[in-house]
Amino acid sequence: MSDFEVNNSQPCYLTYTNSATHKIILDNLHRAPMYNGSISGIGIRYCPSIEDKITRFRDKERHQIFIEPEGLDTEEMYVQGLSTSLPYDVQEQMIRTIPGLENVQIMRYGYAIEYDCIDPLALLPTLEVKHIKGLFMAGQVNGTSGYEEAAAQGLIVAINAAHYIDKKPPFILKRSQAYIGVLIDDLVTKGTNEPYRMMTGRAEHRLYLRQDNADERLTPLGYKIGLVSPERYARFLHKQEQKAQIKARLNTIYLPTVINAYAKEKEKSLIQTGCTGFTLLKRSDYTFADLRNLDDFFANYDISLLAEIEVEVKYEGYIKKQQKEIAELQKMEDKKLSPSLDYKNIDSLRIEARQKLDKIKPLTLAQASRISGVNPCDITALIIYLHKQSQKE
């Protein structure tokens, strides 16, 4: 929850490369580190260089270039879509072939970097190094790409480092709680052989991990560990009270068929019998804007809050289905696995599964099920083994 309003008043611009741009790049490709062997690492999949785009898509006559202001109080513009490792003189030539940039002054040239990283499989879900107590790692060193990924890891590392010093329990976000949870679980469970970027498609609970409910998912956790102030938490609780009031009104207000006069005027579907506000809002062609016209009660609440509730109402069935899936998965998350468990001696596991489980040492049954090379039959065998061991104790 934030009272800060983003100011998007500055315009961005769109332009394109052309045949002249492409010729300069192709003529100098032998001077690009990614192509002459100076750099051998795998580049970022989702941010290819202009050299990559030109060589891989030679049939394209042009490529989009976005011109974005660096800030409100500067004349500097960022050229999005033209990342390059070509020498400075080539950059000077090619950028001036692009419409709108003929007289541009380059403030900082493009460049390529190649860096070493650790194997993220060597990390615990807290991002502590498994075999070096008290050493936490965050950022590109873990094999990730981008600022958001680094910031997310930095937050979790800071929390867990503080908890380690204070001898508090580790703080781990689940995959069903946050994209940060998905990011870290992917890294420490599956590893990566290229710069990892957190894409929404990597999450299996996308309908639940929405931007409009981030405060509901994470504010109570933040308050519990001391990162959310009492004032901010009070605002959160007030919002929850308002949501409860609105939902109660939706379920109790009765809208008779006389609203059909309004429906005809607005060219909306007619109702055959009276219905509650909740039922009406479930219809695809009705929104809270309509309910505000039909009942003054809703005019007392902020439209952004109403929009949030509208999503919950319209997708209620799908959200409940996903919550049920999360609850089932939670049973596996709650089943802890000992870091000292010797998987090599569990004969019922396939050899590949034994090797992968022994290398990663998952902390929960759910994490074990997500390891590449571990299939459902292996998880069943592991459950049976653990059950037999518990009976012996």
KOLMARGU-277361 format. One record per residue: residue in three letters; x, y, z of N, C-alpha, C in turn; residue number from 0. Coordinates in steps of 0.1 Angstrom, whole numbers. Atoms other than C-alpha are relative to their C-alpha. Example, Ala and Ser with C-alpha at 12.3 -4.5 7.8 and 13.67 -1.06 7.14 Angstrom:
KOLMARGU-277361
NODE type    nu    nv    nw   cau   cav   caw    cu    cv    cw seq
NODE  ALA     9   -12     0   123   -45    78     9    12     0   0
NODE  SER    -9   -11     0   137   -11    71    -8    11     8   1
This chain:
KOLMARGU-277361
NODE type    nu    nv    nw   cau   cav   caw    cu    cv    cw seq
NODE  MET     8   -12     0     0     0     0     9    12     0   0
NODE  SER    -7   -12     0    13    34    -9    -8    12    -5   1
NODE  ASP     7   -12     4     0    69   -12     7     8   -11   2
NODE  PHE    -8    -7    10    27    78   -37    -6    -2   -14   3
NODE  GLU     5     1    14    14    86   -72    11     2   -10   4
NODE  VAL   -10     0    11    35    78  -102    -3    11   -10   5
NODE  ASN     2   -11    10    40   108  -126     5    -5   -13   6
NODE  ASN    -4     5    13    40    95  -161    -2    11   -11   7
NODE  SER     3   -12     9    38   130  -178    10     1   -11   8
NODE  GLN   -10    -2    11    70   127  -199    -3   -10   -11   9
NODE  PRO     2     8    11    65   114  -234    12    -9    -4  10
NODE  CYS   -10     8     6    84    85  -250    -2     0   -15  11
NODE  TYR     1     0    15    91    82  -287     4   -13    -6  12
NODE  LEU    -2    13     7    92    54  -312     6     3   -14  13
NODE  THR    -6    -1    13   115    51  -341     5   -14    -5  14
NODE  TYR    -4    13     5   131    23  -362    14     0    -7  15
NODE  THR   -13     2     8   164    10  -376    -4    -1   -15  16
NODE  ASN     3     2    14   166     7  -414    12    -7    -7  17
NODE  SER   -10     8     8   187    -9  -442    14     6     2  18
NODE  ALA   -13    -6    -2   215    17  -437     6    -4    14  19
NODE  THR    -4     5   -13   217     8  -400     5   -14     0  20
NODE  HIS    -4    15     0   218   -29  -407    13    -2    -8  21
NODE  LYS   -12     1     8   245   -25  -433    13     3     8  22
NODE  ILE   -11    -4    -8   268    -7  -409     3   -11    10  23
NODE  ILE    -2    10   -10   263   -34  -383     6   -12    -6  24
NODE  LEU    -5    12     6   268   -63  -406    15     1    -5  25
NODE  ASP   -13    -3     5   299   -47  -421    11     0    11  26
NODE  ASN   -10    -1   -11   315   -44  -387    -3   -11    11  27
NODE  LEU     3    11    -9   302   -76  -371    12    -7     6  28
NODE  HIS   -12     6    -5   337   -90  -368     7     8    11  29
NODE  ARG    -6    -8   -11   345   -62  -344    -8     0    13  30
NODE  ALA     9     1   -12   317   -71  -319     5   -12     8  31
NODE  PRO    -6    10    -9   331   -91  -289    -9   -13     0  32
NODE  MET     8    11    -1   301  -114  -289     1    -9   -13  33
NODE  TYR    -1     7    13   309  -124  -325    15    -4    -4  34
NODE  ASN   -14     3     3   347  -124  -326     7    -9    10  35
NODE  GLY    -5     9   -10   352  -147  -296     6     6    12  36
NODE  SER    -5    -6   -12   362  -121  -271    -8    -3    12  37
NODE  ILE     9     4   -10   331  -130  -251    -7   -13    -4  38
NODE  SER     5    13     4   319  -166  -250   -13    -3     8  39
NODE  GLY    11     3    -9   292  -164  -223   -14     1    -7  40
NODE  ILE    14    -1     5   254  -168  -230    -6    13     3  41
NODE  GLY     5   -14    -2   238  -134  -235   -14    -1     6  42
NODE  ILE    13    -1    -6   205  -123  -219   -10    -3   -11  43
NODE  ARG    10     5    10   176  -141  -237   -10    11    -4  44
NODE  TYR    11   -10     2   151  -112  -233     5    14    -4  45
NODE  CYS    -5   -13     4   174   -83  -241    11    -2   -11  46
NODE  PRO   -11     3    10   193   -93  -273     6    13    -5  47
NODE  SER    -7   -11     5   218   -69  -287    -5     3   -14  48
NODE  ILE     4    -3    14   211   -51  -320     7    -9   -10  49
NODE  GLU    -7     9     8   238   -73  -335    -7   -13    -1  50
NODE  ASP     8    13     0   218  -104  -325   -12     1    -8  51
NODE  LYS    12    -2     7   186   -90  -338     2     1   -15  52
NODE  ILE    -3    -2    14   201   -81  -372     4   -13    -6  53
NODE  THR    -5    13     6   218  -115  -377   -10   -11     1  54
NODE  ARG     9    11    -1   191  -137  -364   -13     2    -8  55
NODE  PHE    12    -3     8   163  -119  -382     3     9   -12  56
NODE  ARG    -4    -7    12   178  -109  -415   -11     4    -9  57
NODE  ASP    12    -3     9   144  -109  -432    -7    13     5  58
NODE  LYS     7   -11    -5   132   -80  -410     7    13    -6  59
NODE  GLU    -5   -12     6   136   -46  -427     3    11    10  60
NODE  ARG    -2    -9   -11   135   -27  -394    -3    -6    13  61
NODE  HIS     3     4   -14   135   -30  -356    -4    12     8  62
NODE  GLN     5   -11    -8   117    -9  -331    11     5    10  63
NODE  ILE    -9    -6   -10   137    16  -310    -8    10     8  64
NODE  PHE     8    -9    -9   121    34  -280    10    10     6  65
NODE  ILE    -8   -11    -6   135    68  -269    -7     4    13  66
NODE  GLU     6    -2   -13   128    72  -232     8    11     8  67
NODE  PRO    -7   -10    -8   136   103  -210     7    -7    13  68
NODE  GLU    -7     5   -12   162    95  -182    -6     5    13  69
NODE  GLY     6    -5   -12   143   117  -158    -8    13    -3  70
NODE  LEU     8   -12     2   121   148  -153     8    12    -2  71
NODE  ASP    -9   -12     0   150   172  -150    13    -2    -8  72
NODE  THR   -12     2     8   174   161  -177    -4    -1   -15  73
NODE  GLU     2     1    15   177   163  -215     5   -13    -5  74
NODE  GLU    -5    13     4   193   128  -216   -11    -9    -3  75
NODE  MET    10    10     4   173   101  -234     7   -14     0  76
NODE  TYR    -6    13     1   178    64  -231    -5    -7   -13  77
NODE  VAL     4     7    13   178    44  -264    -3   -15     4  78
NODE  GLN     5    14    -4   158    12  -256    -1    -9   -13  79
NODE  GLY     0     9    12   164   -17  -281    12     1    -8  80
NODE  LEU   -12    -1     8   198    -7  -293    13    -3     8  81
NODE  SER   -12     4    -8   221   -24  -268    10    -6   -10  82
NODE  THR   -10     4    10   254   -31  -285    14    -1     7  83
NODE  SER   -14     1    -4   291   -41  -280     9     4   -11  84
NODE  LEU    -8    -5    11   303   -26  -312     9    12     4  85
NODE  PRO    -9   -11    -3   332    -1  -311    -7    14    -1  86
NODE  TYR     6   -14    -1   325    36  -304    -2     6   -14  87
NODE  ASP     1    -7    13   331    47  -340   -12    -6    -8  88
NODE  VAL    12     7     7   305    21  -353   -13     5     6  89
NODE  GLN    12    -5    -7   280    32  -327    -3    14    -5  90
NODE  GLU     3   -13     5   284    68  -339    -6     0   -13  91
NODE  GLN     6     1    14   277    58  -375   -14    -5     0  92
NODE  MET    13     7     1   248    35  -369   -12     8     6  93
NODE  ILE    11    -7    -7   228    56  -344    -5    12    -8  94
NODE  ARG     4   -12     8   228    86  -368    -7    -3   -13  95
NODE  THR     8     4    11   211    65  -395   -15    -1     4  96
NODE  ILE    14     3    -5   180    62  -373    -8    13     0  97
NODE  PRO     8   -12     1   152    88  -380    -2     6    14  98
NODE  GLY     2    -7   -13   151   114  -353    13     1     8  99
NODE  LEU   -13     0    -8   187   107  -341    12     4    -9 100
NODE  GLU   -10    -4     9   206   122  -370    11     9     6 101
NODE  ASN    -9   -10    -6   222   149  -348     3    -3    14 102
NODE  VAL     0     4   -14   223   130  -316    15     2     6 103
NODE  GLN   -12     0    -7   251   135  -290     0   -12    10 104
NODE  ILE     0    12    -9   261   102  -273     7     4    13 105
NODE  MET    -5    -3   -14   266   107  -235     8   -12     5 106
NODE  ARG    -7    12    -5   275    71  -227    -2   -11   -11 107
NODE  TYR     0    10    11   284    44  -253    -5   -14     6 108
NODE  GLY     4    13    -4   270     9  -252    12    -9     2 109
NODE  TYR   -11     9    -3   292   -19  -239    -6   -14     4 110
NODE  ALA     4    14    -4   291   -57  -232     9    -4    12 111
NODE  ILE    -7     5   -12   301   -74  -200    -1   -15     1 112
NODE  GLU     0    15    -3   310  -110  -191     4    -1    14 113
NODE  TYR    -4     1   -14   310  -119  -155    -2   -15     5 114
NODE  ASP     2    13    -6   313  -150  -134   -11     0    11 115
NODE  CYS    10     1   -10   286  -163  -111     1   -13     7 116
NODE  ILE     0    13    -7   281  -190   -86   -11    -9    -5 117
NODE  ASP    11     9     4   259  -221   -91   -10     2    11 118
NODE  PRO    10    -2   -11   227  -211   -73    -5   -12     7 119
NODE  LEU     4    12    -7   221  -247   -65     8    -2    13 120
NODE  ALA    -9     0   -12   248  -241   -38    -7     8    11 121
NODE  LEU     6    -9    -9   223  -218   -20   -12    -7     7 122
NODE  LEU    13     3    -7   195  -224     6   -11     9    -5 123
NODE  PRO    11   -10     3   161  -208     0     1    13     7 124
NODE  THR    -3   -13    -7   173  -181    24    11     8    -8 125
NODE  LEU   -11    -5     7   201  -174    -1    13     0     8 126
NODE  GLU   -13     2    -8   227  -185    25     7   -12    -8 127
NODE  VAL    -8    10     6   255  -206    10    -1   -13     9 128
NODE  LYS     2    12    -8   249  -242    21    11    -4     9 129
NODE  HIS   -12     5    -7   284  -250    32     8    11     7 130
NODE  ILE    -7   -11    -7   294  -216    46   -10     8     8 131
NODE  LYS    10    -6    -8   273  -206    75     2    15     1 132
NODE  GLY     0   -14    -2   264  -169    77     4     8   -13 133
NODE  LEU    -3    -7    12   274  -161    41   -12     0    -9 134
NODE  PHE    12    -2     9   245  -148    20     4     6   -13 135
NODE  MET    -4    -5    13   246  -141   -17   -13     6    -7 136
NODE  ALA    12    -6     6   223  -118   -37     5     8   -13 137
NODE  GLY    -3    -7    12   222  -103   -72     5    -8   -12 138
NODE  GLN    -4     7    12   238  -111  -105    10   -11     3 139
NODE  VAL    -9    10    -4   264  -132   -87    -7   -14     1 140
NODE  ASN     8    12    -1   235  -158   -83    -5    -4   -14 141
NODE  GLY     4     4    13   231  -159  -121   -13     6    -5 142
NODE  THR    12    -7     5   202  -135  -125     3    12    -8 143
NODE  SER    -1   -12     8   196  -106  -148   -10    11     5 144
NODE  GLY    10   -11    -3   180   -72  -143     1     5    14 145
NODE  TYR    -1    -7   -12   176   -47  -115   -11    -6    10 146
NODE  GLU    11     5    -9   143   -61  -101     4   -13     7 147
NODE  GLU    -4    13    -6   157   -96   -96    11     2    11 148
NODE  ALA   -10    -3   -10   187   -82   -77    -5     7    12 149
NODE  ALA     6    -7   -12   166   -59   -55    -8   -10     8 150
NODE  ALA     8    11    -7   143   -89   -47     9    -8     9 151
NODE  GLN    -9     8    -8   172  -110   -36     7     8    11 152
NODE  GLY    -6    -8   -11   188   -82   -17    -9     2    12 153
NODE  LEU     9    -1   -11   157   -77     3    -1   -13     9 154
NODE  ILE     0    13    -7   155  -114    12    13    -3     8 155
NODE  VAL   -13     2    -6   192  -116    20     1     9    13 156
NODE  ALA    -1   -10   -12   190   -85    43    -9    -5    11 157
NODE  ILE     8     5   -11   161  -100    62     6   -12     7 158
NODE  ASN    -5    12    -6   177  -134    66    13     1     7 159
NODE  ALA   -13    -3    -7   211  -120    75    -3     5    14 160
NODE  ALA     3    -6   -14   195  -100   103    -6   -11     9 161
NODE  HIS     5    10    -8   175  -130   114    11   -10     5 162
NODE  TYR   -11     9    -4   207  -151   114     7     5    12 163
NODE  ILE    -7    -7   -11   224  -126   136    -8    -1    13 164
NODE  ASP     9     0   -11   194  -124   159    -5   -13     5 165
NODE  LYS     4    14    -3   189  -162   159   -15    -1    -1 166
NODE  LYS    14     1     3   154  -158   145    -2   -10   -11 167
NODE  PRO     3    10    11   137  -183   121     2     6   -13 168
NODE  PRO    -3    -5    14   146  -180    84   -13     5    -6 169
NODE  PHE    12    -6     7   122  -159    62     0    -5   -14 170
NODE  ILE     1     6    13   112  -178    31   -14     2    -6 171
NODE  LEU    12    -2     7    85  -167     7    -4   -12    -9 172
NODE  LYS     4    11     8    65  -195    -9    -3     4   -15 173
NODE  ARG     4    -3    14    58  -197   -47   -14     5    -1 174
NODE  SER    14    -5     0    21  -191   -38    -1    13     6 175
NODE  GLN     1   -12    -7    29  -160   -19     5    12    -8 176
NODE  ALA    -7   -12     7    51  -138   -42     8    -5   -11 177
NODE  TYR    -9     3    11    70  -137   -74    15    -1     5 178
NODE  ILE   -13     1    -6   101  -133   -52     2   -15     4 179
NODE  GLY    -1    14    -4    93  -168   -39     2    -9   -12 180
NODE  VAL    -2     7    13    91  -181   -75    14     1    -4 181
NODE  LEU   -14    -3     5   124  -164   -84    10    -8     8 182
NODE  ILE   -10     6    -8   144  -178   -55    -2   -15     0 183
NODE  ASP     2    15     1   128  -213   -56     6    -5   -13 184
NODE  ASP    -6     4    13   137  -215   -93    15    -1     0 185
NODE  LEU   -15    -1     0   173  -205   -87     6   -12     9 186
NODE  VAL    -6     9    -9   180  -228   -57    -5   -15    -2 187
NODE  THR     5    14     3   159  -258   -70     4    -5   -14 188
NODE  LYS    -2     4    14   165  -258  -108    14     5    -5 189
NODE  GLY   -12    -6     5   196  -236  -112    -2     7   -13 190
NODE  THR     2    -7    13   202  -217  -144    13    -1    -8 191
NODE  ASN   -12     0     9   226  -219  -174     1    12    -9 192
NODE  GLU    -1   -13     7   219  -184  -186    -6    11     9 193
NODE  PRO     5   -11    -9   211  -150  -170   -16    -2     2 194
NODE  TYR    14     3    -3   178  -157  -152    -8    13     1 195
NODE  ARG     9   -12    -2   149  -132  -155   -13    -5     5 196
NODE  MET    13     4    -6   117  -134  -135   -11     4   -10 197
NODE  MET    11    -3     9    89  -137  -161   -13    -6     7 198
NODE  THR    12     5    -7    53  -141  -149    -4   -14    -4 199
NODE  GLY     3    14     4    50  -173  -170     7   -11     8 200
NODE  ARG    -6    10    -8    73  -190  -146    -8    -4    12 201
NODE  ALA     8     3   -12    47  -189  -118   -13    -8    -4 202
NODE  GLU    12     8     2    19  -215  -116   -12     5     6 203
NODE  HIS    11    -6    -7    -3  -193   -95    -3    14    -4 204
NODE  ARG     1   -14     5    -6  -162  -117   -13     7     4 205
NODE  LEU    13    -7    -3   -43  -156  -110     0     5    14 206
NODE  TYR     0    -4   -14   -35  -153   -73    11    10     2 207
NODE  LEU   -11   -10    -1    -2  -134   -77    -3    12    -8 208
NODE  ARG     3   -12     8   -18  -102   -89     5    12     7 209
NODE  GLN    -6   -12    -5    -5   -67   -85   -10     7    10 210
NODE  ASP    10    -7    -8   -38   -55   -69    -1    -6    14 211
NODE  ASN     2     6   -13   -36   -79   -40    14    -3     7 212
NODE  ALA   -13     2    -5     1   -77   -33     1     4    15 213
NODE  ASP     0    -4   -14    -6   -58     0    -7   -10     9 214
NODE  GLU     6    10    -8   -29   -85    12     9   -12     2 215
NODE  ARG    -9    11    -1    -3  -112     5    12     3     9 216
NODE  LEU   -13    -2    -6    27   -95    19     0    10    12 217
NODE  THR     0   -10   -11    18   -66    43     0    -7    14 218
NODE  PRO    -1     6   -13    10   -89    72    13    -6     3 219
NODE  LEU   -13     6    -2    43  -107    67    10    10     3 220
NODE  GLY   -10   -11    -2    62   -74    65    -2     6    14 221
NODE  TYR     3    -5   -13    45   -62    97     5   -10    11 222
NODE  LYS    -4    10   -10    53   -95   115    15     1     3 223
NODE  ILE   -15     0    -1    91   -91   108     5    14     3 224
NODE  GLY    -5   -14    -3    92   -54   115     3     9   -11 225
NODE  LEU    -3    -8    12    95   -40    80   -12     9    -4 226
NODE  VAL    12    -9     3    60   -24    79    -3     7    13 227
NODE  SER     3    -9   -12    53     5   103   -14    -2     5 228
NODE  PRO    13     1    -5    23     4   126   -10     9    -7 229
NODE  GLU     9    -9     7     9    34   107    -5    -6   -14 230
NODE  ARG     3     6    13    11    16    73    -9   -12     3 231
NODE  TYR     8    11    -3    -4   -15    89   -14     4     4 232
NODE  ALA    14    -5    -3   -33     5   103    -7     4   -12 233
NODE  ARG     6    -3    13   -40    18    68    -5   -13    -7 234
NODE  PHE     4    12     7   -40   -17    55   -12    -7     7 235
NODE  LEU    11     6    -7   -64   -29    82   -13     8    -3 236
NODE  HIS    12    -9     4   -87     1    74    -5    -4   -14 237
NODE  LYS     4     4    13   -87    -9    38    -8   -14     0 238
NODE  GLN     6    13    -1   -96   -45    47   -14     2     6 239
NODE  GLU    13    -2    -6  -125   -32    68   -10     6   -11 240
NODE  GLN     8    -6    11  -137   -11    38    -5   -11   -10 241
NODE  LYS     4    11     9  -136   -42    16   -11    -9     5 242
NODE  ALA    10     8    -7  -156   -62    41   -14     7    -1 243
NODE  GLN    13    -8     1  -183   -34    41    -6     0   -14 244
NODE  ILE     5    -1    14  -185   -32     4    -5   -14    -4 245
NODE  LYS     4    13     3  -187   -70     0   -14    -4     7 246
NODE  ALA    12     3    -8  -214   -72    27   -12     7    -7 247
NODE  ARG    10    -7     7  -234   -45     8    -4    -7   -14 248
NODE  LEU     3     7    13  -230   -64   -25    -9   -12     2 249
NODE  ASN     8    12    -3  -245   -95    -9   -14     2     5 250
NODE  THR    13    -3    -6  -274   -78     8    -9     9    -8 251
NODE  ILE     8    -9     8  -285   -51   -17    -8    -8   -10 252
NODE  TYR     9     7    10  -315   -63   -38    -3    10   -11 253
NODE  LEU     2    -8    12  -318   -49   -73   -12    -6    -8 254
NODE  PRO    12     6     7  -354   -54   -87     1     3   -15 255
NODE  THR     0    -1    15  -362   -56  -124    -2    14    -5 256
NODE  VAL     1   -14     4  -368   -19  -125    13     6    -5 257
NODE  ILE   -13    -5     5  -331   -15  -132     1    -3   -15 258
NODE  ASN    -1     3    14  -338   -28  -167    -2    13    -8 259
NODE  ALA     1   -13     7  -347     8  -177    14     6    -1 260
NODE  TYR   -14    -4     1  -311    17  -168     8    -9   -10 261
NODE  ALA    -7     9     9  -299   -14  -186    -2     3   -15 262
NODE  LYS     3    -3    14  -317    -5  -218     7    13    -4 263
NODE  GLU    -6   -13     3  -304    31  -217    15    -2    -2 264
NODE  LYS   -14     2     1  -268    18  -212     4   -11   -10 265
NODE  GLU    -2    11     9  -273   -11  -237     7   -12     7 266
NODE  LYS    -5    11    -7  -266   -37  -211   -10   -12     1 267
NODE  SER     9    11     0  -280   -72  -206   -11     2    11 268
NODE  LEU    12    -1    -9  -315   -73  -189     0   -11    11 269
NODE  ILE     1    11   -10  -322   -92  -157   -15    -5     0 270
NODE  GLN    14     6     0  -352  -116  -156    -7     1    13 271
NODE  THR     5    -1   -13  -356  -115  -119     9     9     8 272
NODE  GLY    -9    -8    -8  -343   -94   -91    13    -7     4 273
NODE  CYS   -13     7    -4  -307  -101   -80     8     9     9 274
NODE  THR    -8    -7   -10  -281   -90   -55    11     8    -9 275
NODE  GLY   -11    -7     7  -253   -65   -64    11    -9    -4 276
NODE  PHE   -10    10     3  -229   -94   -62    -2    -7   -13 277
NODE  THR     3     8    12  -247  -114   -89     1     9   -12 278
NODE  LEU     0   -10    11  -251   -83  -111    15     3    -5 279
NODE  LEU   -14    -4     2  -214   -75  -108     8   -12    -7 280
NODE  LYS    -6    11     7  -205  -110  -120    -1     0   -15 281
NODE  ARG     3    -1    14  -219  -102  -154    12     8    -7 282
NODE  SER   -11    -6     7  -192   -92  -179    -3    15    -4 283
NODE  ASP     3   -14     4  -210   -60  -190    -4    10    11 284
NODE  TYR     3    -9   -12  -216   -46  -155    13     3     8 285
NODE  THR   -11    -3    -8  -190   -28  -135    -5     8    13 286
NODE  PHE     4    -8   -12  -189    -8  -102    -5    14    -4 287
NODE  ALA     5   -13     5  -195    23  -123   -15     0    -1 288
NODE  ASP    15     2     1  -230     9  -129    -6    -1    14 289
NODE  LEU     5     1   -13  -235     0   -93     0    13     7 290
NODE  ARG     0   -13    -6  -225    35   -83   -12     8    -4 291
NODE  ASN    11    -7     5  -253    48  -105   -13    -6     6 292
NODE  LEU    12     6    -5  -278    23   -90    -1     0    15 293
NODE  ASP     0     0   -15  -268    26   -53    11    10     5 294
NODE  ASP   -10   -10    -4  -252    57   -37    10    -5    10 295
NODE  PHE   -10     5   -11  -235    36   -10    14    -2    -6 296
NODE  PHE   -13     3     6  -207    27   -34     8    13    -4 297
NODE  ALA    -6   -12     4  -200    63   -43     9     6    12 298
NODE  ASN    -8    -4   -11  -184    67    -8    14    -6     0 299
NODE  TYR   -13     7     0  -154    45   -17     8     3   -12 300
NODE  ASP   -10    -3    11  -123    50   -38    -2   -10   -11 301
NODE  ILE     2     8    11  -127    37   -73    10   -11    -2 302
NODE  SER   -10    10     1   -94    18   -72    -3   -12     9 303
NODE  LEU     4    11    -9  -107    -2   -42   -11    -8    -5 304
NODE  LEU    11     7     6  -139   -10   -60     5    -9   -12 305
NODE  ALA    -5     7    11  -119   -21   -90     7   -13     4 306
NODE  GLU    -7    12    -6   -99   -45   -68   -11   -11     3 307
NODE  ILE    10     9    -3  -131   -60   -55    -7    -6   -12 308
NODE  GLU     6     5    13  -146   -63   -90     7   -11    -6 309
NODE  VAL    -8    11     5  -117   -85  -100    -3   -13     8 310
NODE  GLU     3    12    -9  -124  -108   -70   -13    -6    -3 311
NODE  VAL    14     5     2  -161  -110   -78    -1    -7   -14 312
NODE  LYS     1     5    13  -158  -116  -115     8   -13    -2 313
NODE  TYR    -8    12     2  -131  -142  -112     0    -9    12 314
NODE  GLU     1     7   -13  -143  -157   -79     2   -15    -2 315
NODE  GLY    -1    15     2  -147  -193   -92    14    -4    -3 316
NODE  TYR   -14     4     4  -112  -194  -108     9     2    12 317
NODE  ILE    -9    -3   -12   -96  -178   -77    -2   -11    10 318
NODE  LYS     3    11   -10  -113  -204   -54     7   -13    -4 319
NODE  LYS    -6    13     5  -100  -232   -76    15     1     2 320
NODE  GLN   -14    -1    -2   -65  -218   -75     4    -1    15 321
NODE  GLN    -2     0   -14   -67  -213   -37     0   -15     5 322
NODE  LYS     1    14    -4   -77  -250   -34    13    -7    -4 323
NODE  GLU   -12     6     5   -47  -260   -55    12     4     9 324
NODE  ILE   -11    -5    -9   -24  -239   -33    -1    -7    14 325
NODE  ALA     2     7   -13   -39  -255    -1     5   -15    -1 326
NODE  GLU    -5    14     2   -32  -290   -16    16     0     0 327
NODE  LEU   -15     0     1     4  -280   -24     6     3    13 328
NODE  GLN    -5    -4   -13     8  -265    11     3   -13     8 329
NODE  LYS    -2    13    -8     5  -301    25    14    -5    -3 330
NODE  MET   -13     4     3    37  -309     6    11    10     5 331
NODE  GLU    -9   -10    -5    53  -276    16     3    -2    15 332
NODE  ASP    -1     2   -15    46  -285    53     8   -12     3 333
NODE  LYS    -8    12    -3    64  -318    49    15     3    -1 334
NODE  LYS   -14    -3     0   100  -310    59     9   -12    -3 335
NODE  LEU   -10    10     3   130  -329    47    13     4     7 336
NODE  SER   -13    -3    -7   162  -331    67    11     2   -10 337
NODE  PRO   -12    -3     9   193  -316    51    10   -12     0 338
NODE  SER   -10    11    -1   212  -347    63    -6   -13    -6 339
NODE  LEU     6    12     5   189  -372    46     9    -6   -11 340
NODE  ASP    -9     7    10   210  -397    26    -8    -6   -11 341
NODE  TYR     8     5    11   192  -401    -7     7   -11    -8 342
NODE  LYS    -7    10     8   220  -422   -22    -3   -15     5 343
NODE  ASN     3    13    -6   209  -451     1   -15    -4    -1 344
NODE  ILE    15     3     1   171  -449    -8    -1    -8   -13 345
NODE  ASP     0     9    12   170  -479   -32   -12     2    -9 346
NODE  SER    13    -1     7   134  -472   -43     0    12   -10 347
NODE  LEU    -1   -12     9   145  -439   -60     9    -4   -12 348
NODE  ARG    -8     2    12   159  -439   -95    14     7     2 349
NODE  ILE   -14    -5    -2   196  -432   -98     1    15    -3 350
NODE  GLU    -1   -14     3   191  -398  -115    -7     8    12 351
NODE  ALA     7    -7   -11   166  -388   -87     9     1    12 352
NODE  ARG    -9     0   -12   191  -399   -60    11    11    -1 353
NODE  GLN   -10   -10     3   218  -378   -76    -4    14     1 354
NODE  LYS     5   -14    -1   197  -347   -80    -4     4    14 355
NODE  LEU     4    -3   -14   182  -349   -45    12     2     9 356
NODE  ASP   -12     0    -9   216  -355   -29     7    13    -3 357
NODE  LYS    -8   -12     3   231  -325   -47    -7    12     5 358
NODE  ILE     7   -12    -3   203  -300   -40    -5     0    15 359
NODE  LYS     4     1   -14   192  -313    -5   -13     9     2 360
NODE  PRO    12    -8    -2   156  -299    -7    -4     0    14 361
NODE  LEU     4    -2   -14   141  -286    25   -14    -5     2 362
NODE  THR    14     5    -1   105  -297    17    -3   -10   -11 363
NODE  LEU     4    10    10    87  -324    -2    -4     7   -13 364
NODE  ALA     4    -8    12    73  -297   -25    12     4    -8 365
NODE  GLN   -12    -4     7   107  -284   -33     7   -12    -8 366
NODE  ALA    -6    12     7   119  -319   -41    -8    -4   -13 367
NODE  SER     8     4    11    90  -324   -65     3    10   -12 368
NODE  ARG    -3   -10    11   102  -293   -85    14    -2    -6 369
NODE  ILE   -14     1     5   137  -305   -91     0    -7   -14 370
NODE  SER    -1     6    13   145  -313  -127     6   -13     1 371
NODE  GLY    -6    14    -1   150  -350  -131    -7    -8    11 372
NODE  VAL     8     7   -11   127  -359  -101   -14    -1    -5 373
NODE  ASN    13     1     5    94  -373  -113   -10    -4    11 374
NODE  PRO    10     4   -10    61  -381   -95     2   -13     7 375
NODE  CYS    -3    13    -6    71  -417   -90    10     0    11 376
NODE  ASP   -11    -2   -10   102  -406   -72    -5     6    13 377
NODE  ILE     5    -7   -12    82  -384   -49    -9   -10     8 378
NODE  THR     8    10    -7    58  -413   -41     9   -10     8 379
NODE  ALA   -10     9    -6    88  -435   -34     6     6    13 380
NODE  LEU    -5    -8   -11   102  -408   -11    -9     1    12 381
NODE  ILE    11    -1   -11    69  -404     8     0   -14     7 382
NODE  ILE     1    13    -6    68  -442    14    12    -3     9 383
NODE  TYR   -12     2    -8   104  -443    26    -1     8    13 384
NODE  LEU     1    -8   -12    98  -414    50   -10    -5    10 385
NODE  HIS    10     6    -8    67  -431    63     5   -12     8 386
NODE  LYS    -6    12    -6    86  -463    70    10     4    11 387
NODE  GLN   -10    -4    -9   114  -444    87    -7     6    13 388
NODE  SER     7    -5   -12    89  -426   110    -6   -11     9 389
NODE  GLN     5    11    -7    74  -459   120    11    -7     9 390
NODE  LYS   -11     6    -8   108  -472   131     4     8    12 391
NODE  GLU    -5    -9   -11   115  -442   153    -9    -1    12 392
